[in-house]
Amino acid sequence: MTGGAGCIGSDLAEVLLSRGDRVRVIDNLSSGKVEHIEALLPNPNFRFIEADLLHREQWDDALDGVDMVYHLAANPDVKFTLGDATDKDLQQNLIVTYNLLESAREHGIRRFAFASTSAIYGISPVQPIPENVSPRPISLYGATKLGCEAMISAFSQLFGMQCWVLRFANIVGPKVRKRGRTVISDFLHNLAANPGRLQILGNGHQAKSYLLSNECVEAILYVVEHAHDPFNVFNLGGDDSLSVRRIADIVIGAMGLEDVELAFTGGEGGWPGDVPRFTLDVAAINALGWRARHTSEEAVTTAVHQTMHAAGISRAGELPACRQ
């Protein structure tokens, strides 16, 4: 597994170990954390390799004897800021995925699951968005993830690999990344530092689908077990969406704050390349037999409380301990 020290990967590794699988995790810890997998390290069926997927010599032998690859590693920061290197996503998404596919081919691995993203769709005129709509990504992140999907499709066809492409909704949970933090953790940490004012990127009307990390892991494993085509593509999420303004209300309420000034930066998107609104069509995975148990609002509300607990952020009156 790649990205196994990340938010979703560490949860997936734990579930795989609990069912008796042997798990090898490759992660360069650029956004993942050792603490996410610390409890797994003593397990004799678990092996952690700290390595950069751009450099095959660091990790190639870790694929010896592997039956299946779960590829979750990627650039964790979807946002592009002027001045950033424009090849960041190319290197960390597309080139890394090619390296892993080629290594898998050479090691005779014929099963490959890939964490893709709803960002590949861009601003779609079709809502909810089904898997067969023509993708038109508007971010370098989305564009390179779509390129990864195309590369995986070609390897599947040419080399007889069975592959699963999983297009995630926005995944939320208690684990906070070092880089590319989610809207929930941004709101919580900003309000902990300044309880009277919250800056919100965009106009607050951005609305997206959200899914809890543990449900995402369940969906990944369900699709791999039940979808048997050579090349499988599924949206993973619920059938609704939630606005950024509503997320702000949920966070403010969870923290017990009142009279918080909301300062909107304006514009439809929160940053260049941000998709303002999307709802995923999840009819395909529902027909396969899996359905999200929580709505987007329920998922976000649960994740807010989980993140507050994990980060040590308490309700109003106990905020100074969280300030830096």
C-alpha positions as CSV (number, residue, x, y, z in Angstrom):
1,M,0.0,0.0,0.0
2,T,1.2,3.5,-0.8
3,G,0.3,6.5,1.4
4,G,-0.4,4.1,4.2
5,A,0.6,6.6,6.9
6,G,-2.0,9.0,5.7
7,C,-5.6,9.6,6.9
8,I,-7.3,7.0,4.8
9,G,-4.4,4.7,4.2
10,S,-3.7,4.1,7.9
11,D,-7.4,3.2,8.5
12,L,-7.3,0.8,5.5
13,A,-4.0,-0.8,6.7
14,E,-5.6,-1.4,10.1
15,V,-8.7,-3.1,8.6
16,L,-6.6,-5.3,6.3
17,L,-4.5,-6.4,9.2
18,S,-7.5,-7.1,11.3
19,R,-8.8,-9.6,8.7
20,G,-5.4,-11.4,8.6
21,D,-3.7,-9.8,5.6
22,R,-0.1,-9.0,5.5
23,V,0.5,-5.3,4.8
24,R,3.5,-3.4,3.5
25,V,3.2,0.4,3.6
26,I,5.3,2.8,1.5
27,D,5.1,6.4,2.6
28,N,7.6,9.3,2.5
29,L,5.8,11.0,5.4
30,S,5.5,14.3,3.6
31,S,1.9,14.4,4.7
32,G,1.4,11.1,6.5
33,K,2.3,10.7,10.1
34,V,4.1,7.8,11.9
35,E,1.6,8.3,14.8
36,H,-1.1,7.1,12.4
37,I,0.5,3.7,12.1
38,E,2.4,3.6,15.4
39,A,0.0,1.0,16.9
40,L,0.5,-1.2,13.8
41,L,4.3,-1.3,13.9
42,P,4.6,-4.2,16.4
43,N,2.3,-6.4,14.3
44,P,4.5,-9.1,12.6
45,N,2.2,-8.9,9.5
46,F,3.0,-5.2,9.1
47,R,6.0,-3.6,7.4
48,F,6.7,0.1,7.0
49,I,9.0,1.4,4.3
50,E,9.8,5.1,4.5
51,A,10.6,5.9,0.8
52,D,9.8,8.3,-2.0
53,L,7.8,6.8,-4.8
54,L,9.7,9.0,-7.3
55,H,12.8,6.9,-6.6
56,R,12.2,3.2,-7.3
57,E,15.5,2.1,-5.9
58,Q,14.2,3.1,-2.4
59,W,11.2,0.7,-2.4
60,D,11.1,-1.6,-5.5
61,D,12.0,-4.7,-3.6
62,A,9.1,-4.1,-1.2
63,L,6.8,-5.4,-4.0
64,D,8.3,-8.8,-4.0
65,G,5.6,-11.4,-3.2
66,V,2.8,-8.8,-3.1
67,D,-0.6,-9.9,-4.4
68,M,-2.3,-6.5,-4.6
69,V,-1.5,-2.8,-4.6
70,Y,-3.6,-0.1,-3.0
71,H,-2.3,3.2,-4.3
72,L,-3.3,6.1,-2.1
73,A,-0.2,8.2,-2.2
74,A,-0.6,11.6,-3.9
75,N,0.1,15.3,-3.5
76,P,-2.1,16.0,-0.6
77,D,-2.7,19.7,-1.3
78,V,-5.3,20.2,-4.0
79,K,-4.9,24.0,-3.9
80,F,-2.6,25.7,-6.4
81,T,-1.1,28.9,-5.3
82,L,0.6,31.2,-7.8
83,G,4.3,30.6,-7.5
84,D,3.9,26.9,-6.9
85,A,5.8,24.6,-9.2
86,T,3.4,23.6,-12.0
87,D,4.9,20.1,-12.2
88,K,4.2,19.2,-8.5
89,D,1.1,17.2,-9.3
90,L,2.7,15.8,-12.4
91,Q,5.5,14.3,-10.4
92,Q,3.6,13.3,-7.2
93,N,0.6,12.0,-9.0
94,L,1.2,10.9,-12.5
95,I,4.9,9.9,-12.5
96,V,4.6,8.2,-9.2
97,T,1.6,6.2,-10.5
98,Y,3.5,5.1,-13.6
99,N,6.5,4.1,-11.4
100,L,4.2,2.0,-9.3
101,L,2.4,0.4,-12.2
102,E,5.6,-0.5,-13.9
103,S,7.1,-2.0,-10.8
104,A,3.8,-4.0,-10.2
105,R,4.0,-5.3,-13.8
106,E,7.6,-6.4,-13.4
107,H,6.8,-8.1,-10.1
108,G,3.8,-10.0,-11.7
109,I,1.2,-8.1,-9.6
110,R,-2.2,-8.3,-11.3
111,R,-4.5,-6.4,-8.9
112,F,-4.3,-2.6,-8.5
113,A,-6.7,-0.2,-6.7
114,F,-6.3,3.5,-7.1
115,A,-7.6,6.4,-5.0
116,S,-8.8,8.9,-7.6
117,T,-10.9,12.0,-6.9
118,S,-14.1,13.8,-7.8
119,A,-11.8,16.7,-8.9
120,I,-11.3,14.9,-12.3
121,Y,-14.9,16.0,-13.2
122,G,-14.3,19.7,-13.0
123,I,-17.3,22.0,-13.3
124,S,-19.8,19.5,-14.7
125,P,-23.2,20.6,-16.3
126,V,-24.5,17.2,-15.1
127,Q,-25.5,17.0,-11.4
128,P,-25.3,14.5,-9.7
129,I,-22.2,13.5,-11.7
130,P,-22.2,9.9,-13.0
131,E,-19.0,8.0,-13.8
132,N,-19.6,8.1,-17.6
133,V,-19.7,11.9,-17.9
134,S,-16.8,13.5,-19.8
135,P,-14.3,14.8,-17.3
136,R,-13.1,18.4,-17.7
137,P,-10.7,19.0,-14.8
138,I,-10.0,22.6,-13.9
139,S,-7.0,22.0,-11.5
140,L,-3.6,20.5,-12.1
141,Y,-4.4,18.0,-9.3
142,G,-7.6,16.8,-11.1
143,A,-5.9,16.7,-14.5
144,T,-3.0,14.5,-13.2
145,K,-5.4,12.2,-11.4
146,L,-7.3,11.8,-14.6
147,G,-4.0,11.0,-16.3
148,C,-3.4,8.4,-13.7
149,E,-6.7,6.8,-14.5
150,A,-5.8,6.7,-18.2
151,M,-2.4,5.1,-17.4
152,I,-4.1,2.5,-15.2
153,S,-6.6,1.7,-17.9
154,A,-3.8,1.2,-20.4
155,F,-1.9,-1.1,-18.1
156,S,-5.0,-3.1,-17.4
157,Q,-5.6,-3.6,-21.1
158,L,-2.0,-4.3,-22.2
159,F,-0.8,-6.4,-19.3
160,G,-3.9,-8.2,-18.0
161,M,-4.1,-6.3,-14.7
162,Q,-7.5,-6.1,-12.8
163,C,-7.9,-2.5,-11.7
164,W,-10.3,-0.5,-9.5
165,V,-10.4,3.3,-9.9
166,L,-12.2,4.9,-6.9
167,R,-13.3,8.5,-7.3
168,F,-13.6,9.8,-3.8
169,A,-15.9,12.5,-2.5
170,N,-14.3,14.8,0.1
171,I,-13.2,12.4,2.8
172,V,-13.4,13.6,6.4
173,G,-12.3,12.1,9.7
174,P,-10.3,12.7,12.9
175,K,-6.8,12.6,11.4
176,V,-5.3,15.9,10.4
177,R,-2.8,16.1,7.6
178,K,0.5,18.0,7.8
179,R,-0.2,19.7,4.5
180,G,-3.4,20.3,2.5
181,R,-5.6,20.5,5.6
182,T,-9.3,20.1,5.1
183,V,-11.9,22.8,5.6
184,I,-12.9,21.3,8.9
185,S,-9.4,21.4,10.4
186,D,-8.8,24.9,9.0
187,F,-12.0,26.2,10.6
188,L,-11.2,24.6,13.9
189,H,-7.7,25.8,14.1
190,N,-8.5,29.3,12.9
191,L,-11.3,29.7,15.4
192,A,-9.1,28.3,18.2
193,A,-6.7,31.1,17.4
194,N,-9.3,33.8,17.0
195,P,-12.8,32.8,18.3
196,G,-14.4,36.1,17.2
197,R,-13.7,35.9,13.4
198,L,-13.6,33.2,10.7
199,Q,-12.3,33.8,7.2
200,I,-14.1,31.7,4.6
201,L,-12.5,31.3,1.2
202,G,-15.0,32.1,-1.6
203,N,-18.6,33.1,-1.1
204,G,-19.6,30.2,1.2
205,H,-22.0,28.7,-1.3
206,Q,-19.5,26.1,-2.4
207,A,-21.3,22.7,-1.8
208,K,-19.7,19.3,-2.1
209,S,-20.2,15.6,-1.1
210,Y,-18.6,14.4,2.1
211,L,-17.8,10.9,3.3
212,L,-16.3,9.6,6.6
213,S,-12.9,8.0,6.3
214,N,-14.0,4.7,7.9
215,E,-16.9,4.5,5.4
216,C,-14.5,5.2,2.6
217,V,-12.4,2.3,3.7
218,E,-15.4,0.1,3.8
219,A,-16.4,1.2,0.3
220,I,-12.9,0.5,-1.1
221,L,-12.8,-3.0,0.2
222,Y,-16.5,-3.7,-0.9
223,V,-15.8,-2.6,-4.4
224,V,-12.6,-4.6,-4.7
225,E,-14.4,-7.7,-3.5
226,H,-17.6,-7.3,-5.5
227,A,-16.6,-5.6,-8.8
228,H,-15.1,-8.1,-11.1
229,D,-14.5,-6.4,-14.5
230,P,-10.9,-6.0,-15.7
231,F,-11.2,-2.2,-15.2
232,N,-13.7,-0.8,-12.7
233,V,-14.6,2.8,-12.0
234,F,-16.8,3.9,-9.1
235,N,-17.8,7.1,-7.4
236,L,-17.4,6.8,-3.6
237,G,-19.6,9.0,-1.5
238,G,-23.2,9.8,-0.5
239,D,-25.9,11.2,-2.7
240,D,-26.0,14.7,-1.4
241,S,-23.8,17.7,-0.7
242,L,-23.1,20.3,2.0
243,S,-22.2,24.0,1.7
244,V,-19.1,25.6,3.2
245,R,-21.3,28.1,5.1
246,R,-23.2,25.2,6.7
247,I,-19.9,23.6,7.7
248,A,-18.9,26.9,9.4
249,D,-22.1,26.9,11.3
250,I,-21.5,23.3,12.4
251,V,-17.9,24.0,13.6
252,I,-19.0,27.2,15.4
253,G,-21.8,25.3,17.2
254,A,-19.5,22.4,18.1
255,M,-17.0,24.9,19.7
256,G,-19.8,26.6,21.6
257,L,-19.0,30.0,20.1
258,E,-21.4,32.9,19.5
259,D,-21.4,36.1,17.4
260,V,-18.6,34.9,15.2
261,E,-17.9,37.3,12.3
262,L,-17.8,35.5,9.0
263,A,-15.4,37.1,6.5
264,F,-15.9,35.8,3.0
265,T,-13.1,36.4,0.4
266,G,-15.6,36.3,-2.4
267,G,-15.9,34.4,-5.7
268,E,-17.5,31.1,-6.5
269,G,-14.5,29.0,-5.8
270,G,-12.2,29.1,-2.7
271,W,-9.0,29.1,-4.8
272,P,-7.9,28.8,-8.4
273,G,-8.9,25.3,-9.6
274,D,-11.5,24.8,-6.9
275,V,-14.7,23.2,-8.1
276,P,-17.5,25.2,-6.4
277,R,-20.3,22.6,-6.4
278,F,-20.6,18.9,-7.0
279,T,-22.8,16.0,-6.0
280,L,-21.7,12.5,-7.0
281,D,-24.1,10.1,-8.6
282,V,-23.5,6.9,-6.5
283,A,-26.1,4.7,-8.2
284,A,-23.4,2.3,-9.5
285,I,-21.9,1.5,-6.1
286,N,-25.4,1.5,-4.5
287,A,-26.4,-1.1,-7.2
288,L,-23.3,-3.1,-6.3
289,G,-24.6,-3.3,-2.8
290,W,-22.9,-0.6,-0.8
291,R,-24.4,2.6,0.5
292,A,-23.1,5.4,2.8
293,R,-24.7,5.3,6.2
294,H,-24.3,9.0,6.8
295,T,-25.4,12.1,4.9
296,S,-22.8,14.7,4.1
297,E,-24.0,16.8,7.1
298,E,-23.8,13.8,9.4
299,A,-20.4,12.9,8.2
300,V,-19.1,16.5,8.7
301,T,-20.7,16.8,12.1
302,T,-19.1,13.5,13.2
303,A,-15.7,14.5,11.8
304,V,-15.8,17.9,13.5
305,H,-16.2,16.3,17.0
306,Q,-13.6,13.6,16.2
307,T,-11.1,16.2,15.0
308,M,-11.7,18.5,18.0
309,H,-11.0,15.5,20.3
310,A,-7.9,14.4,18.3
311,A,-6.5,17.9,18.2
312,G,-7.3,18.8,21.8
313,I,-9.6,21.6,20.8
314,S,-12.3,22.1,23.4
315,R,-15.5,24.2,23.5
316,A,-15.5,28.0,24.2
317,G,-13.8,28.9,27.5
318,E,-11.0,26.3,27.0
319,L,-9.5,27.6,23.8
320,P,-6.2,29.2,25.0
321,A,-4.7,25.7,25.3
322,C,-5.1,25.3,21.5
323,R,-3.4,28.5,20.5
324,Q,0.2,28.6,19.2
